[in-house]
């Protein structure tokens, strides 16, 4: 039988991942601190702490992969539009000098990756809320598409 304290700590572990909106790396540091301090006291908190950390690490990995697509695509696309002699002569550019038509495939790839990143971050927010509610009710929650870094 789970105690209210176990349920609250497990739910708080999930909710602490939302600290990423206030503190850099808060979505890793705070859940790890809570999990490591309470994991020996409760198997329920241990399970949920691992789920939370694994999910945050998975989101980080997915974001890094998408960022590795987005950043080079947009840098390459814009740098191809600016001739080197223009940069060295300090000329000013006007918007009608850019022709992105020949790079539409590359731009589309970058936009799709950017859209996927936005979807992942929005989904992350709602999954954290869902996990904390289910955990507060005493259910073991397993995040979808999570890589098991901690077993």
Buried (B, 14 or more C-beta within 10 A) or exposed (E): EBEEEBBEBBBBBBBBBBBBEEEEEBBBBBBBEBBEEBBEEBEBBBBBBBBBBBBBBBBEEBBEEBEEBBEEBBEEBEEBBEEEEEEEEEEEEEEEEEEEEEBEEBBEBBEBBBEBBEEBEEEBEEBBEEBBBBBBEBBBBEBEEBEEEEE
